[in-house]
Amino acid sequence: MLDTEGTVLGKRERQERAGVKEHASIGKVDPGLQPDAEEDSDDDIGPMPMPVDAAEGQAARKKRKVLPHEKLYLSHLPSADRYAKSFMHRDVLNYVVVTNGTNFIVTTSVDGHLKLWKKQEVGIEFVKHYRAHLQYITGVSASADGTLFASVSDDGTAKVFDVVNFDMINMIKLGFVPHACCWVHRRGQAQALLAISEHNTGVIRIYDGRGDEKPLLIVDKTKSTPTSIVLSPDSDSFVTFSFPDRQVRVFSFLSGKLMRRYDESLGAIQDMQQAGTAICRIEDMEFGRRLAVDRELELPGPDGRVPGRSINAVWDESGNFVIYPTLLGIKVVNIMSNRVVRLFGKDETVRWMNLSLYQGAPAKKGFTTVAMAASANPILATKETRDPTLFCTGYKRQRFYLFTRTTPEDMKDQGDRDVFNERPTRDEQTTAVAAPAKLGGPSPLAHAATIHTSEGDLHMRLFPEHAPKAVENFVGHARSGYFEGIIFHRVIPKFMIQTGDPLGDGTGGESIWGSEFEDEFSNELRHDRPYTLGKKSPKPSSNTLSPEDDLGRSTTPTPGNPNGNLQPTSGLLTIRVTSAEGIALPPGTTIAPAVQSALSSSEAQVAESVSPSSVTQQRLAKSRSNRDSIQRVQCWWLPYLVMEFDVNQVLITPLGGSLEAPVYMYQTHFDVSRVSDISIQCYLRTERPKRGAEGDDMGNDIFLGGIKFTPDFDNLNPSNEWHSLASGSGKIQIGVSFLPNLGHSLTIDSFDLLKVIGKGSFGKVMQVRKRDTQRIYALKTIRKAHIASRNEITHTLAERLVLARINNPFIVPLKFSFQSEQKLYLILAFVNGGELFHHLQQEQRFNEERSRFYSAELLSALEHLHELDIVYRDLKPENILLDYTGHIALCDFGLCKLNMKDNDTTNTFCGTPEYLAPEILNGSGYNRTIDWWTLGVLLYEMLSGLPPFYDESPDIMYKKIVNNPLVFSDVVRTEARSILTALLSRDPLKRLGVNGAEEIRRHPFFDKHIDFVKLLAKKIQPPFKPKVASAVDVSNFDEVFTSEEPLDSVVEDSKLSQTVQEQFAGFSYNGTNMLISP
C-alpha cells in the first residue's frame, strides 16, 4: 500500500482518537487563538486555556466580538487551500514582495539574483532578471507607493530599482555588512529615505535612495533587531514576527500597546497536536517530519545565517486579518474575533517562509470600502475581475508559489502547476537523469522515442524503471546526435533488424561514460514476443544484452535473460485434489475425544462409503461453488487441507472417506502471474467447529504433514499424480493443468466488488472476486489526480514495481494492475487473518516462541527485499498481516527505497516515529541496516508490549531513541536480550546484520530453534491460527469499513494532462510479468 497511508504516533491511543474527527472546515477556532478578555490585554494566547470554576467562568465570560462583513473581506482573499502555480529561481528564494499600487512582484534568491514580475488579470508575467548582488541578499523593501524597491547584501552594497520602469537607478556602497532595509519616507515625499541597519550592531543609517553614499542620519544604541515589522494599511497598527520564539504580536502604533499575541512556538503546536485541538489534524509521521524541518529553521546554516529570520507576517487590505506561515500551513487570523478563518497549504510538503499578498484588480486603483462593495452599483462590482494572490517562498525551495482562487484540479493542464522557467544547472541535469519524474516537469528519463528512417518512423517504448542505465545511455547518445546517419547494418527478414553501430559490423561503439556498465536484467521484461527492443553486446557472437548502443529489434519471439530462467505465460491454473491415502497421526499423538466420538457415529459410517468413483462430476461442480465461501462441517472429523498458491489460500474439507483415506474431489482455479509453489498442508481438528464461528486456535489442530512443489507450466501432465506428505505419513492425489492467457485486458468490470476493507488518503481497498476464476482478491484503488497533486507518483510507481518483482512466501504479492483515465488499480492477494497490530493490541504481548516465529519470517522477507536492492524502511505491526494458517504477509511498500546496494546510503526522513533509527534522526545518512533496527524494535514490542523508546511526546521519544539506554523487562530472557542489544546498536557499522541476514540467522535466538529451510517452505506449523471462517471472511477488518457499500466511486471530471498521464506509463501489469500500455 502507498505510503503515504496512516502512520500513527502514539498508536496505543488509536481507539480513543478515532472519535476525534478532523475539522470539517478550516474556519474552526484554533485553541491557540482564544479571545482576549480585554482588547488591549497583554495575556499570551496559549494552546490550552487554564480551567476556571463555573462561577468565575460565568462572570468572566464575554460575548465574542464579531467582525462585520467578514465574508465580504474574505471574498477578496485567495480561497484555494493548495497552490495553483509556482515559478523558479536558480537558487533558493528568500524574499517575495508585492509592490503597492503598481502591481509588480519582486522575488530574490540567496545567490543575489532578483526578478521582476507583472500581475496580470490572471496570474503573473515575467518582466526582467537582474544579477543584483554577488553575495547573499539580506534584506529587501518596497516603498509605500510601489515605485521604488531596495535590496541589501553581504557584499556591502544596496541597490535601488525603479519598479515601474524596471531599471536599477542607484547603487550605494555601504562600507559595512547590512542586516535589513526599509523605506521610511511618506507617500508622495520628494526625498526617498532608505533606512539600513548594520549587521551585529544596533546602528541604523538613513540614506537618500536617489542620492550618494553619505548617510543622512545615524541612529545608534538600539538594543533589538526585529525579524519582521509590517504596518497595517491604515497605519494604526503593526504586526511583528519574532524568531526563534515564534510569537506573532499585534501592536497599536500610537500607544505602542500590545493588542494581540499568538503563540506559534513548537511546544504550543505539539501540545495542540497531542490534545487533538489544533485547527487541523496531521498524521503523526508527517507531523514528526515537519517538526524536524522546523527545528532546522533555528539552526545556523553553513554561512552562519538562521533560515527562519526570513519568516514574516502580512496584513490584508482591510487591516482586519493577519497572515503568517506556521508548521501547519499559512494561517489567516481575524484579529477581531481571534479565529483562524483560513489555512493555506496544509496538504503541501513545502515549509512556507516569506509571504506577500496581492488583492487588487489590475484595472482598478485604490481600496474598496465596505459601503462601495456592499452597494448594487454594477460599476463597482469588481469581485469577478479580482485575482487575489498570496505569494510565498518555501524553505530550501528554488520556487515561489501562488495561492489564488483556483485549485489545481480546476486548471486545464494540471501538469503545468510547477513551471520550469529556469534551465537546470549541470549538476541538476546529472541528478535529473536518474531521478523519477516530478509533477508538471519533463520526464528526466524518456519513456518513449521515435527513430526516423528513410523507410518511415519506428516508435519505441522505453522502460527506465527497469533498465535505467540502458535508457540513460540511449537517451544521452540520441540527444548528442550519435545515431545520426547510421545504417541498419543487419536485417534478417521475419526475424530481426539491428542498428546503432557506427562501424557497421555490430561490434563497435561505446557508452556515454566511455566504459562498459553492468547488464540489466528484469523479470518484468523479456524477449518472448515480436517487436521487442534491446541492446546487443559489442562482442561478436554474443547474445547477451549489453552496454553498447547497438539496437536490436526482434520481429519474432526471442530469449531475453541469458540465464534462461523464463517466467511462465500468464493464464489459468486448475488444481484438482482427489483423495488421500495412508494418513496417520504423528507418533505419540492421540485422537481427540470429540473426533473419536464422531468417527463412531452413523454419519461417519455413511461418509466412509464415499469413494472418488462415487462422486460424479455433476455433484463436484455443484458443490464446488460453496467450498470457498463456507466451512463445511458434515465431515469435520476427517483431515482437512489448506491449499495455497501465490499467497491465495483455499480451505478444502473432505466429502467423505475415512481418517486414513479421506475423499476430497475438489477442483479450483488460480490466476497465474509468475512462478510460484503449490503448497498443501493437512490438519486434523480436535473438536467440532461451530456454525458461524469465526475460527479457532490452530494450536488445537494437529498438523499431519505438507506438500510443496513447483508446477512445470511447459510440461504439465493432465493426469492425477500422487504426492507424499513431508513431515508426516501418507500421500495425496493431485492433478494440475494450465490454460495460457490469451492477452485479455482487465478492467474494474472484471471483478465483483464484495466489501470495503480499508481506506487511505489516496483511495479505498476492497475485497473483490474475479469473475472468471471466482478467486478472492484485495483491490486497491488510487486516484491519479490526488497522488499527482501531492507529488506521490514516484512512491506509487515504486510500490507497483516492488510488488511485481518480489516472490517470497511472506510478502503479499501483486496479481494484476491496470488503470483508467482517473484511477490506478492494484490487485493483491487477499489476506484476511488481520493485522499483527490487531492481535498484539488484543494480547498486549506475545510469548517468545511466537515472537521468534514472526521475526524469523520477517527476516526472510526483508532478506529477499535486500537481495533485490530494496530497503523497506517502514516495518511496523500495522504493515504485517496474518494469513489463514497464521503465517505473516508483509504489505505496504510505499516507502521502499529502490536500487540500494550494500554500501549505498540515503538521507530521506521517513518511517514511523516509534521505529525510526537514530541515524535517520541524526541526519547522518542510513543504509540497509535500518531494516534490522526496525526488526529489533518490532521484536522488542512483541516481547514487551511497547517499542523500546516509546513516549507519547514525539520530541521526547526522538531524544530517547538517540540517547537512552536499552532497558528490558523481566519477561525478556537472555537470548532475546542478546539479539535485541545487537539489533538495536546505535552504530550501524556494529549492528547485527551489517554483513547480511545470515549473521542474524546464526544468532542463538534463531539458530537453536528455527530451521530456515523448513520455514521458507512453510513446513513449520505457526504457533497461532487467526479466527477466520472462510476465504471471504472479513471479521478481522474494521466494521466502519466493511459496513460501507462497495462502489468504485465516480471521480468528478478532472481530466489530467497528457504530461501527467505519461508518468503512469507502464503501470499496468497483466500477470505475465510484462509491462503493458494503459
N, C-alpha and C positions, 0 to 999 in steps of 0.2 A: 504494500500500500504506500501512497505518497507521503512522504513525509510530513511533509508539512501537516499531518493529521493527528492532533490530540495528544501532544506531550504534556504531562501534567506534573507540576511540582506539588509536593505535599499530598500525594495521592491517598494517604490514609484518611483524608477528609473528603475524598471524592464524593461519597454518598451525601454528605452534608451540603457540599457546594452545588450539587446537582440541582437543588431547588432555587439557587440564585441565578436568575436569568440575566443575560446581558441587556443593557439598556435598550429599549426599543427605539429610542431616538437620541440624537446627540444632545438635545437640549435639556436633559435632566440635570438636576442640581448635583454638582460635584461637592462632596463633603468638605473638600479643601477650600470651598468658596462660600462660607456661611455669611449671612447678612450681619453687619455690624449693629450693635445696639445704638450707637450714635454715628452719624455720617462722618464725623471727624475723629472717630475712635482710633487710638494707637494700637489696639489689640491685634495680635497676629491672627491670621486666618489659618488654622491648623487642619490637619486631616480628620481628626476625630474630636468634636466639641466635648468639653467636660460635662458630665451629667449634673443636673440640678434637681432638687426635690420639687415636688409638684407645686407647692405654694410659691416658692421663689420663681419657678419656671413660668407660672401663670402671670406673675407680676411683671416679670422682665420681658415677656413676650410682646412684641410689637408687630404691627401689620407690615408685611413685606412691601417694600417700595416697588412700584411698577413704573416702567418707562413707557410713556405714551408713544403711540405709533411705532412700537418696536418692530412689528412686521414690515412696516414701510422702510425703516432703516436697514433691516436685514435683506430686503429685496435688492438693495444697492450693493450687496456683498456677494462674493462668489458663493455658490451653493453645492458644487460637486465635492465630495469628500476625497476624491482621488485626482491627481494632477492630470491635465489634458495634454500638455506638451512639455518638452524640455529641449534645451539647446546647449551646445558645447562651448567650452574654452579649451585651450591647450593644456591647462593645468587646473588645479583645484581652485574653485571660486571661493572668494571670501566676502565680497560685498555685492549687493544689488540695490539700486536706488531708482525710484521713480521721481522725475522732476515735476514739481507742482506747476500746473498751468500750461507747460509746453509739451507735455505728454511724451517725453523721452524716457527711455530706460537705460541706465548705465550699469554695466557689470564689470567687475575687476577680478583678477585671479592673482594667486600668490607669486606668479612669475613676473609681475609688473605689467601685464597686458590689460588693456582697457577696451571695451566695446560699447558702441552706442547703437541703440535700437529705437525705432519709432513705433508708438502704439497705433495700430490701425483699427478700423471698425470691429474687426475680429482678429485677434492675435497681434503679433508684432512683426516688424520687418527690420532686417539688419541695415545699418547705415554706414558705420565706419569702425575701423580697428586701429588702435594705437599701441605701439610698444612704449608705454608711458614712462616706465621706470626700469632700471636694470636689476633692482632687487625687490624684496617683499613690500607690497603696498600695506601700510599700517593703518591708514585712515582715509575716509572719503567724506565729502559733504556736498550737498546741492543747496544753492541759495533759495530763499523763500519764494522768489518769483520764477524759479526754474530756469533761469538763463545762464547761470554760472555753475560750474562743477569743479571741485578741487580734490586732488589726491596727494598724499604724502607717503614717503617710502623710506626704507632703511638706507637708501643711497644718499640721504641727506638733502633731498630736493622736494619741492612742492610744485605741482603742475596745475595750471588753471585753464579750463576749457570753456569756450563759448558754445553752449549746448545747441542753440538754435542753428548756428552756422557750422556746427560740429567741427570746430577748429581749436587747436591749442593756442592760447593767446599770451600765456606768460609762464615762465619757469623761474622759480625762486630757489637759489642756493642758500640753504639754511645755516650751514655751519655746525649743525648738531643733528643727532638722530631723533626724528619726530615720533610722537606717540599717537596723536589724534589731531583732527582739524575740524573746524566748524565755522560757517559763515555767520557773522553776528550783526550785520547791518540790517536796517529796516527795509521793508519792501519799498522800492522807489527811491531809496537813498542813493545819491550820486556816487559816493565813495563806497566801494565794495570792501568790507572789512573781513579778513580771514584770520581766525584765532587758531594757533598751532601750539600744542603742548610738547614739552621736551620729555623724552623717554627717561625713566628712572629719577625724575625730579618733579617738583611741583611748579615749574616755571611755565607760564603761558605767554606767548608773544603774539601780538596782533599786527598783521601786515595789510597793506593796500593790495588787494588782489590783482589790480591792474598796474601796480607801481613797481618799485625796485625792491631790493633785498633788505632794506633797512626796516626794522620793526618800528611801528608807531607807538607801541606801549608794551611794557613787560609787567606781568602780574606774577609776583613771587610768593613763596612760602605757603602755597595752598597745600593741604595735607591729604587730599584724597584724589583718586583718579576714577571718575565714573566709567563704567563699562558701556552704558547706553543711556542717554537722556534725550527724550523726544517731547517737544511741546505739543499740546493739543491744538486743533485747528483754530480755536478761538483764543489761544494763548492763556487761558485761565488756569490750566493745569499742565503738569508734565509727568511723564511716566519714566521710571528708571528700571533697568535690569542689572542686578549686581551678580557677580560671579567670584568665587565658587559657591556662595551661599544660596544662589538661585532664588532670590527674592524679587518679586515684581512689586514695586511701590508706586502709588499714585499720590502726588503732592498738589496742594493748592499753590499756584505760582505767587499770588500776592502775599499770603500769610506764611507760606513755607511749611504749612502743617500737613502731616501725613494723613491722607484720606482713606487709603486702602493699602493693604499688604497681602499679597498672595504667595503662599509658601509652596514653591515647586522644587524643594530640595529632594534628594534621592531618598532620604529617610521618610519624608512625608508620603512620597509616592509608593514606597514599599509598604508602608502601613496601610494605605488605601487598597493596594493590590491584595494583600493578605486578608483584609477585612471584607473585601468584595464591595467596597463603597466608592471606587473610582468611577469616573464617568463612562469608562468602557473597560471591559474585562479582556485582558490579553492573556493568551496561553502562556503558561509559566516558562516554557523553554524560550519562547520569543521574548518574554519579559526579562529573563536572565541575560539574553544576548543584548538587549537594549541597555540593561544596567551596565554591562561590561563596556559598551561603546560610550555611554555617558561618563563613566569614570575616566576614560581616555581624554575627555574634553578638559579635565582638570590637570592633566599631566603635561609638562613642557615637552615639545617635540624636539627633533634633532637641532633645530635652530633656536631652541630656548623659548619659543613662543607657546603660550597656552591657547589651544584652539578655541576654547569656549568664550574667549573675550569678544568674538565677533557676533555673539548672540545679541539680539536686540528685541525691543517691543515697539509696536507702532499703533497709531490711532486710526480709526475710520474717519470719514469726512464730517460726521455729526459730532464727534467727540464723546460719544456715549459708549463706545466699545474699544477695548484694548486687545490687541492681537499679539501673541508671542508664542515661540516654539517651546515644546516640552518633550519629555521622553515619550509621552503617549501620542503626540501629534501636535498640530498647531491649534491652540485654543483661541476662541473668540469669546471674550468675557464682557458681559453687560455690567459696567461698574455701578449702575444704579441699583440693580437687583442682586448683584453678586452671583450671577448664574453664567455657566458655560453654555452659550446658545448654539455654538457650532464647534466642530472638531474636524479639522482638515488633516488628511494624510495619515490617519491612524492605521490603515492597512498597507501602507507603503513601507519599504525596507530602508528608506532614507532617514537619517537623523537631521531634522531641519535646523538651520542655523540663523541666517540673516534674512530678514523679511523687508518687503516694501510693497505698498498697496496702491493700486490704481482703481479709481471708482468713477472717473468722468466719462463723458461721451465725446468722441473725437471732434464732433462738430459744434460742441457747446462749451462755453466758458462759465466759470463761477459755480457756486454751490446751489443746491436745490433746497429751498426752505420747506418745512413741513406743510405750510399753507399752499405753496405752489404745487407740490407733488400731490396733495390731497384734493386739489381742485379738479373740475371736469374739463378744464381748458385743453383741447386737443393739441395745441401748440406746445404745451408744457408736458405732454405725455411722452417722456423720453425714456421710459423704462425699457422699451423694446430696443432702443438704439444703444443702450448702455452695454458695455462689456467689462464688468468689474473683474479685475485680475489681481491675484496675490502672487507676487514674485518671491521665490525662495531659493536659497542656496542649501547645499547639503554637505555634511561632514565628509571630507575626503572625496568629494564628487567633482568631476570636471564639467558638471552641468548646472544650469539653473532651471527652475521648474515653475510652471504657470498653473495656478488653480483658477478655474473660471466657473461658469455655469454649465459647462459641457463636460459630461463624463466620457471616459474613453470608449464606452460602449456606444455612445451617440455619434462618435466620429465615423466618417465614411470609410477611412482606412486606418484601422487600429494599429497597423504595423508601423505607422509613421509617428507614433506618440513621442518617441525619442529620436529627435532629428540629428543626423550626423552631418553637421555643418562644418566640422573641422577634419582635416586629414590626420589619421593616426600617425604617431611618431614611428620610427623604425623599430624601436623596442616593442611598441604596441602592436605593430603589424606582425612581428615574430610571435608574440604571445597570442594574437588573434587567430593565427593559422591553426593552432592546436586547441583553441578554446571552443566551447559549444556555442551554438547560435543564440543570440540575445533577441529579445522582442524588439522589433522595429528596425533592426540593423541588417546589413547584408550578412549572409551566412559566411563565417570565416573559412570553412571548407565546403567546396561546392558539392551539391547533391546531384547535379546534372551537368551534362556537357554536350556540345554538338561538334562533330568533325565535318568540316566542309570539304568535299572531294569533287573531283571532276565528273563523277557519276551521280552526285547528289549528296544529301546530308545524312550522317549517321547520328542518331540521337541516343545518348547513353545515360544510364543512371549510375551514380557513384554511391559508395557506402563508407563515408568517413568514420562512422561509429564503429565499424568492424575492421577496417584497414586504413587507419589514419595516415600512416607513413606513405603507403602506396598512393593514396589520394593526394596528399600534400605534394608528393614528388611529381605526380602527373599535372596537378594544377600549376605548380611552380614552373615546370617546363612549358606548359601551354601558354602561360602569361608572358614568358620570356621569348616566345617565338621559336622555341627549339624544334617544334614539329613542322614549321613552315616549309613547304616544298618537298617533303619526303614522299616516298612512294610506298605502295603496298607491295612489299618485296616477296610476299608468299601468298598465293591464292590457290586453295585446293577446293575445287567445286564440290558443293554439298557437304563440306567438312569444316573448313576454317579459312579465315583471312588474317594476315599479320602485317603490322606496320609499326612505325615509331623508331626504326633503327637508322641512324644517319649513314651507316656503312652499306646498308642494303643487303647484308647477308645474315642478319638475325643474331649477330654476336657482339655488336658494338654499343657505344653509348655509356653514360654514367649518370648517377643520381644527382640531384641538385646540391647534395652535400659533398660530392666528389668522391664518395666511397660507398661500399655496399652497406645495406642495413638488413636487419633480420627479417626473414619471411614472416608473413602474417596469414595465419590460417584461422578460419572460424567455422564452427559447425552450422552457423547461420547461413553461410554462403557456399554453394557447391557448383561445380561444373557438371551438372547432371541433366541439363536440358539445353535446347538450342538458344542462341542469342545471348550467351553469357560472355562477359569480358574479363580478361585477367592480364597479368604481367608475366612475360616469359623470361626465363633465365638467359643471360648473355652467353652462357656456356653452351657449346654445341652439344646436340643430342641430349638435352636435358628437358624434362617435363615439369620441373618444379616452378612454382610461382616465385618471382624474384624481384629485386630492387630495380632492375633495369627497365627502361621505359619502352621496351618493345611490346606493343599491344597485340594480344591475340584474341580474336572474337570467334567463338565456335558457332557453327550452324547446325550441329548435331550434339547430343549429349556426350560429354567427356568427363573423365575423372577430375576431381577438384583437389582435395588434400592428398599429397603423395603418400601419406601413411595408409591410405586405402580404407580408413575407418569410416565408411559412409553411413549416414543415418538412413533409416527406412523411409519409404514414401508414406505420407500420412494416409490414414484410412480407418477402417472399422475392424476391430479385433473382436472375434467371437470366442468365448471360452465356455466349454461345457464340462461340468463336473457331474459324473455319472454315479459313482459309488465308491466305497472304500472297503478294504479287506484287512484283517489281521490287526485291527485297532486294539490296543491294550493299555491299561493304566500303568503309569510309572511304577517301578519296584517300590514296595513299601507303602503304596497309596491304596486306600480302601474306598469303595463306592459309598457315597453319602446315603444316609438312611432314606431321604426323600426320593433319591434316584432308585434305590433298591426296591422301594415300595412301588414306584411307577413301573419298574420292569416286571413286576409280578401281576400287574393289572391286566384286565381284559383288553384295554386299549393297546397295550404293548403286544399282546398276542396277535391282534389284528394287524398291527403295524409290521410285525415280524414277517408276515406273509407277503409283504410288498417286495418285489424284485425289479431290477431295471427293465426286464422284458414286459412286466405287467403294467408299466406306466406308459400310456400311449402319448404320442406326440401332441395330440389334441389337448389332453389333460395338462401336459407340460406347458404348452403355450398359454392355456387358460390360467394356470396358477402362477406363471412367471411374473405377471404384471403386479402381483401383490408382494413379491419377495423383497423388493427394496423399500416398501412402504410400511409394512408392519412386521412385527416379530411373531412368527408362527409358533404356537405353543403346544400343538397336539402331540408332537414327538420331542418335547423338550428334554426328555431323559436320555436322548441319544446325542452323540458328539456333533457339535455344530462347527462350522468353518467360518473364518473371516478371510475373504479373498481381497487382495489389493493389487492394483496396477496403477503405477504413476500417482500414488497417494490418493487414488479413488478406492474406497473400501465398500465391500458388499458383505452382508451377513447372509450365510447360507444355512438354513435349518433343514434337517432331513425330512423326506416324505414318509420314510418307514425304514424297515430293516431291523437289525439287531445292534447291540452295543459293539460287537466286533466287526460287523459289516453293515453300516448304515447306507441307505439309498438316498441320493440327493436329486438326481435327474434335474439338474439346474443348468440353465443357459443364460448368459448375459453378454452385453456388448460394451466395449470400451472404445473411446476415441484415442487413436494413436497419434502422438505428436513427436515422439522420439523413442530411442531405445530405452526400455525400462523392464525391470524384472516383474514376473508374475509371482506373487507371494501368497501362500495359503497356510493359515495356522489353524490347528484343530484343538478344540476345548470341550470339556465335559462339565456341565453345570453341577452344582451341589444342592440346588433347591429349585422349585418350580417358580418361574418368573410370573409376576402378577400382570394381568392385562392392564395396559395403560401405564405401567410403571415406567419410570424414566430410565431405569437401568439398575446395575448392581456393581458391587465392588469386585473387580476382576481377581482380587486376591482369593476369593472363594471358589473360582472356577479352576479346574485342573487342566494344565497345559499338556496336551498329548503328543505334540510334535509339530513340525512345519515343513513346508516345501518352498523352494525358491529356485526359479530357473528363468533364463532369458530366451524368449522365443526367437527363432531364426526366421525372420519375415520373408526371406527369399526361398526357404525350403521347408515350409510348414507342412507337416503331414496331417491331412484332414481327419485321419482315424484317431480313435482314442488310445492313449498310452498310459501305462501305469507309472507313477512317480512315488518313490519311497519317502516316508517321513523321516526327517532328520530330528535328532534329539527325542526319538520316540520309536514305536514299532508300528508296522502296518504300511499300507500304500493306498493311494487314491488314483482313480482313473479319470484322466483329464484329456479333453480334446480342444485343440486350438486351430482356428482358421482366420485368414486375413483377407480383407477386401480393400484394395488400394483406393485412395481418394481420387475422384475424377476432377478435382480442382474447383468445386463449387465454393463460391464466396459466402461468408457468414454475414448475417445482419441481425439486428435485435429481434427480428421476426423468426429467427431460427430457434428461439428459446421461449419456453413458458415461464413467466415471472411468478414465483411462488410466495416468497416472503421478503420483507426488508429486514436485514440483519445488522445493519450499521450505517452510519453516516459520517462523512468528513466534510471539511471545508470546501472540497472540490466536487463532491457528488455523493452518491449513496452506494451501498453494497447490498446486493440482493441474492437470495437463493433462487436458482433457476434450474429448469430441466430442459436439456437439449432434446428437441422433438424427435429426431431420427433415432437416437440411441437410448433415449429415456434416462440418460446419465444426469446426476445431480451435480451442479457446479455453483461456485460463487461468482457473481458478475459484479465487477466494479466499474461504475460509470464516472467519468471525469469530464467536466465542462471545459472545452477548449478555451473559451473566452476568459474564464476565471484564472486558469493557470497562465495564460498569456499575459493578462493584466498584472499578475504578481511575479512575472519573470521566473516561473517554475517549470517552463517547458523542459529545460535541461534535466531537472530532477525526475520528471515524469518519464522522459525517454530513457534515462539511466535505469529506472526501475524496470521498465519494459525489457531493456537489454539484459539486465541481470537475470530476470525471471526466465528468459528464453535460453540462457546459457547454462544455468545450473541443472545438475542432475544428481541429487542427493536425497536419500530417503527421509531426511529430517528437515527438508525445506519445501515449502508449498510451491508446487510447480505451476508454470503458466501453460495452459492448454491451448488457448487461442487469444488473439487480439484483433480487433477491427475498429473501424471508425466511421462516423458520419460527418456531415458538414459541421455539426455543432459539438459532437461528443467523441470521446475515446472510450473504448470498452475493453476491459481485461477479463478474460475467463480463466478462473483459477480453480484448483481442486477445492471442494467444499469439505472443510474440516470442522466438525461440529462438537468436539469434546469440551469446548470452552477455552478461554484464555488461562494461561498459567496464573496470571494475576488474580482471576476469579477464584481459583482453587486455593491459592496462597492466602487470599483475604479471608476465605471461609475457615481455613485450618490454622491461620496465624503463622505456622512454620511447618516444615517437613522434617521427617527423620533423616538420618544420614544416608541410609540406603537409597531413599527416594531422591534426595538432593544429588547424590552421586550419579544416579542413573540419568537424570535430566541433564546434568552438567556434562556427562560423557557424550550424550547425543548432540548437545550443543557444540561441544569441542569438535566433533566430526563435521558438523555443518559449517562452522567457522573455518576449519581447515580447508574444506572444499572451496569456500569462497576465496581464501588466500591463494589457493592453487590457481585460481582464475584471476589473480591480481586485483581482488575486490576486498575492500575493508568495509565492514558492516556499519560500525560506528553508533548503533542505536539499540544495543541489546538491553532488553528490559522485559519483565513478565508480561506486559501488555502486548508485546510483539511475538509471543510464543503461544501456539495453540496446542491442544492435545487432540489426537485423533481417537477413533472409536476404541482402539485397543489400549490406549494410554501412552503411545509414543508421541514425541514432540514434533512440531512442524513450525519452523521459523518463517515469519512473514514480514511484510512491510520493508521494502528495500529503497524507500525514497531518499534516505540519507547516505546511501552507499557511495563510496569513492572508488571509481574505476581506475584501472591502469596503475595501481600502486605496487611497484616492485618491492623487493626485500628492503632496499636501502632508501626508498623514496620517502619523503616527508611532505606534509601539508599543514596549513595553519587555519583552516576554516573552523570557526567556532560553531559547533553543532553537537547535538546529542541531547540526552535528558539530564536535567541538573543533578539528580542523585547519583548518576553513573558516570559523570564527567571525570576523565583522568586529569591528574594535576598538570600534565604538560599542556593540556588544552587551556586550562585556566591561566597558566603562566605565559601562554603565547609563545612557547619555545619551539613549537613545531612537534608533530607527532607522526608515528608510522603505524604499522600493523599491530604493534603491541597494545594499542588502546583497546582492541577487542579482547585481549587476555585480561586487561584491567577490568573491563565490564563483566567478563565471565566471573572474575573473582568477587565483584560486588554482588552479582546475582547469586552466586553460591553462598555468600555470607548471608544474604537476605533470606534465602530458603532455609538456612540452618537456624537463623536467629529471629527472623520475623521483620527486620528492618534493614535497610542498607547501612553500611558501617559508619558513615559520617552524616547520617540523616539529621536534618533540622528543618523546622517549618520556615525559618528565615533563610532565603537563598544566600544572602550575604554571609551569614554565619556558617552555613553549610559549605560554601566555597572555601572559607578560611579553614574549616576542619579538614576538608579534602587535602589541602595543601600542607597543613601543619600538624594536625592532631595525630597522636599515635593510634595504632590499631588495638582495639580493646575487644576481648572475647567474653561471651557469657559461659557459664559452667556447662551448658549443653553441647558446646563445641569441643570435640575430642582432639587428641594430639595430632593425628594425621591431617585432619581438616584444618587445624590451626597452622600446620606447617605449609600446606599448599596455599592457603589464603594469604599468609605472610609473603610467600614468594610471588603470587599473582598480583598482590597489591603493593608491590615495591614501587616507590615514587620515582625511582631511577629506571627509565625504560631499558637502559642497557643491562641492568641487573634483573629485570623482571623475568619470571618464569615464562618461557615461550618465545623469548627473543631469538632463539635459534630454531624455532618451528614448533609445531604442535606435538612432535614426537617426545620432546623433553617433558611436556606436561603429562602425556600418557605414561611415561616412565616413573612419574612420582608415585610413591607408595599408596597415596589416596586412591589412585585409579589402578595401578599396576597389580595390586594384590586382589582386586575384586572384580575387575571388568576385563572380559575378553573382547577386544575391539573388533576382531574379525566377525565374531558372532553378533556383536552389537550392530555392525553395519549391515549385516544380513537380516537383522530383526529376528534373531533366533534367541534373544534373551527376553523372557517374559517381563513386561512392565510391572512395577510394584503396585500400580493403581489403575483401575479402569473407570473412566468418567461415566456419569449417568447419561446414557444415550439410548433411546428406544429404537431408533431406526436411522436409515440413511437420510431421511428428510426431517429428522427431529431437530427443532430449533430451541429446545428448552434451555440451552445454555447461553442463549443470547437475550439481551435486554428486551423486556416486553414493550418498552417505549418504542422500539424499532419494529418488532415483529407484529405489533397490532396495527401498524400503518399499512395502507393499501399499496401493494407493489405496482408501481407505474413507472414507465420510462417517461419522466416529465418532459413536457414540450419546452424547449428553450425559446424565449422571446427572440424575435428577429434581431440578431446581432451578427450580421454577416462579417466574417473575418476576411481580412485582406489576403491576397494571394501570397504575399510575403510571409504572413503568419502560417497559412496553411502548408506552405512548402516545408516549414520546420517539422511538420508531423509526417513527412515522407518516410516510409519505411517502418511506420508504427505497426501496421497490420501484420499478422502472423497467422498463417493458415494451417499450422500444425505440421508442416514439412521442414521446419527449421530454416525456411527460406523467407526472406522479407518480400512482401508483395505490395504493390502500389495501393493507394487509397481507393 
